[in-house]
Amino acid sequence: METAMAATTQRELVEEYFAGFRDSDHSRILATLTDDVEWIIHGHRSTRGKAEFDGEIENPAFVGSPELEVQRVFEDGPVVVTTGEGRGASVEHGPFRFAFNDLFTFRNGLITRVDSYVVPLS
């Protein structure tokens, strides 16, 4: 049975998710997700389930952990929406900057779907 830690708000769980990505901490990220989580990175790829999601946490096409600055957070019922900017490095092209928008859908206190929109910045 999937349940989040008692008294953890959806916003706190999203903060934990981002903290996990900043540290490339797989178990920290996976603890925020339902077993059947779906991650749609619009225009790029989709994953289904924790195993596939785990494979994207440190995608071999990228180097190191991303820098992620969440700038805005909105919450409405079972949905939390974040916007922000980040920095990363790809194996092929080196360092890059990007803007992101992530929409988190919750079920039973855990993230069950992530819709990610990523836009390269110059």
ROLUM-713867 format. One record per residue (C-alpha): residue number from 1; residue in three letters; y negated, z, x. Coordinates in pm, whole numbers. Example, Ala and Ser with C-alpha at 12.3 -4.5 7.8 and 13.67 -1.06 7.14 Angstrom:
+-----+-----+--------+--------+--------+
:   i :  aa :      y :      z :      x :
+-----+-----+--------+--------+--------+
:   1 : ala :    450 :    780 :   1230 :
:   2 : ser :    106 :    714 :   1367 :
+-----+-----+--------+--------+--------+
***
This chain:
+-----+-----+--------+--------+--------+
:   i :  aa :      y :      z :      x :
+-----+-----+--------+--------+--------+
:   1 : met :      0 :      0 :      0 :
:   2 : glu :   -342 :    -97 :    134 :
:   3 : thr :   -621 :    158 :    116 :
:   4 : ala :   -929 :    217 :    327 :
:   5 : met :  -1017 :    552 :    474 :
:   6 : ala :  -1152 :    793 :    212 :
:   7 : ala :  -1527 :    780 :    151 :
:   8 : thr :  -1577 :    463 :    359 :
:   9 : thr :  -1833 :    242 :    189 :
:  10 : gln :  -1803 :   -136 :    187 :
:  11 : arg :  -2110 :   -158 :    413 :
:  12 : glu :  -1953 :     86 :    660 :
:  13 : leu :  -1633 :   -118 :    664 :
:  14 : val :  -1835 :   -434 :    738 :
:  15 : glu :  -2012 :   -247 :   1021 :
:  16 : glu :  -1669 :   -147 :   1157 :
:  17 : tyr :  -1553 :   -512 :   1133 :
:  18 : phe :  -1851 :   -633 :   1339 :
:  19 : ala :  -1811 :   -349 :   1592 :
:  20 : gly :  -1450 :   -457 :   1638 :
:  21 : phe :  -1555 :   -817 :   1708 :
:  22 : arg :  -1819 :   -705 :   1958 :
:  23 : asp :  -1544 :   -520 :   2150 :
:  24 : ser :  -1262 :   -772 :   2081 :
:  25 : asp :  -1074 :   -474 :   1932 :
:  26 : his :   -801 :   -636 :   1725 :
:  27 : ser :   -665 :   -316 :   1566 :
:  28 : arg :  -1016 :   -203 :   1467 :
:  29 : ile :  -1083 :   -534 :   1290 :
:  30 : leu :   -738 :   -562 :   1131 :
:  31 : ala :   -771 :   -208 :    989 :
:  32 : thr :  -1057 :   -335 :    769 :
:  33 : leu :   -848 :   -616 :    612 :
:  34 : thr :   -590 :   -654 :    337 :
:  35 : asp :   -251 :   -794 :    447 :
:  36 : asp :   -320 :  -1121 :    263 :
:  37 : val :   -678 :  -1163 :    390 :
:  38 : glu :   -821 :  -1512 :    382 :
:  39 : trp :  -1086 :  -1626 :    634 :
:  40 : ile :  -1266 :  -1950 :    562 :
:  41 : ile :  -1491 :  -2070 :    843 :
:  42 : his :  -1659 :  -2343 :    641 :
:  43 : gly :  -1653 :  -2683 :    808 :
:  44 : his :  -1404 :  -2569 :   1075 :
:  45 : arg :  -1081 :  -2394 :    967 :
:  46 : ser :   -917 :  -2136 :    743 :
:  47 : thr :   -666 :  -1859 :    805 :
:  48 : arg :   -445 :  -1665 :    566 :
:  49 : gly :   -290 :  -1326 :    639 :
:  50 : lys :   -347 :  -1075 :    917 :
:  51 : ala :   -135 :  -1261 :   1174 :
:  52 : glu :   -340 :  -1582 :   1148 :
:  53 : phe :   -665 :  -1381 :   1134 :
:  54 : asp :   -560 :  -1194 :   1449 :
:  55 : gly :   -515 :  -1526 :   1628 :
:  56 : glu :   -879 :  -1614 :   1564 :
:  57 : ile :  -1027 :  -1284 :   1691 :
:  58 : glu :  -1007 :  -1408 :   2050 :
:  59 : asn :   -976 :  -1781 :   1997 :
:  60 : pro :   -864 :  -1946 :   2326 :
:  61 : ala :  -1152 :  -2196 :   2298 :
:  62 : phe :  -1400 :  -1910 :   2363 :
:  63 : val :  -1462 :  -1673 :   2652 :
:  64 : gly :  -1528 :  -1300 :   2617 :
:  65 : ser :  -1659 :  -1109 :   2317 :
:  66 : pro :  -1948 :  -1235 :   2104 :
:  67 : glu :  -2285 :  -1064 :   2083 :
:  68 : leu :  -2355 :  -1018 :   1711 :
:  69 : glu :  -2683 :   -898 :   1562 :
:  70 : val :  -2661 :   -834 :   1189 :
:  71 : gln :  -3012 :   -878 :   1051 :
:  72 : arg :  -2968 :   -842 :    676 :
:  73 : val :  -2704 :   -690 :    449 :
:  74 : phe :  -2678 :   -737 :     72 :
:  75 : glu :  -2422 :   -576 :   -156 :
:  76 : asp :  -2329 :   -662 :   -514 :
:  77 : gly :  -2013 :   -514 :   -663 :
:  78 : pro :  -1709 :   -611 :   -454 :
:  79 : val :  -1914 :   -841 :   -226 :
:  80 : val :  -2116 :   -772 :     89 :
:  81 : val :  -2324 :  -1053 :    241 :
:  82 : thr :  -2457 :  -1043 :    597 :
:  83 : thr :  -2687 :  -1271 :    793 :
:  84 : gly :  -2758 :  -1260 :   1162 :
:  85 : glu :  -2758 :  -1427 :   1499 :
:  86 : gly :  -2516 :  -1424 :   1785 :
:  87 : arg :  -2430 :  -1545 :   2131 :
:  88 : gly :  -2099 :  -1657 :   2267 :
:  89 : ala :  -1944 :  -1880 :   2530 :
:  90 : ser :  -1699 :  -2164 :   2479 :
:  91 : val :  -1452 :  -2274 :   2745 :
:  92 : glu :  -1567 :  -2635 :   2718 :
:  93 : his :  -1946 :  -2600 :   2680 :
:  94 : gly :  -2042 :  -2256 :   2814 :
:  95 : pro :  -2296 :  -2021 :   2650 :
:  96 : phe :  -2434 :  -2092 :   2305 :
:  97 : arg :  -2643 :  -1927 :   2032 :
:  98 : phe :  -2573 :  -1937 :   1661 :
:  99 : ala :  -2689 :  -1809 :   1324 :
: 100 : phe :  -2428 :  -1677 :   1084 :
: 101 : asn :  -2381 :  -1580 :    724 :
: 102 : asp :  -2064 :  -1391 :    628 :
: 103 : leu :  -1965 :  -1313 :    272 :
: 104 : phe :  -1706 :  -1033 :    248 :
: 105 : thr :  -1506 :   -989 :    -73 :
: 106 : phe :  -1332 :   -653 :   -122 :
: 107 : arg :  -1018 :   -546 :   -305 :
: 108 : asn :   -894 :   -186 :   -316 :
: 109 : gly :  -1145 :    -77 :    -51 :
: 110 : leu :  -1055 :   -342 :    209 :
: 111 : ile :  -1183 :   -689 :    297 :
: 112 : thr :   -965 :   -949 :    126 :
: 113 : arg :  -1171 :  -1262 :    197 :
: 114 : val :  -1433 :  -1363 :    453 :
: 115 : asp :  -1642 :  -1675 :    401 :
: 116 : ser :  -1820 :  -1759 :    729 :
: 117 : tyr :  -2100 :  -2007 :    777 :
: 118 : val :  -2199 :  -2067 :   1139 :
: 119 : val :  -2495 :  -2281 :   1250 :
: 120 : pro :  -2560 :  -2365 :   1618 :
: 121 : leu :  -2907 :  -2277 :   1748 :
: 122 : ser :  -3085 :  -2448 :   2036 :
+-----+-----+--------+--------+--------+
***
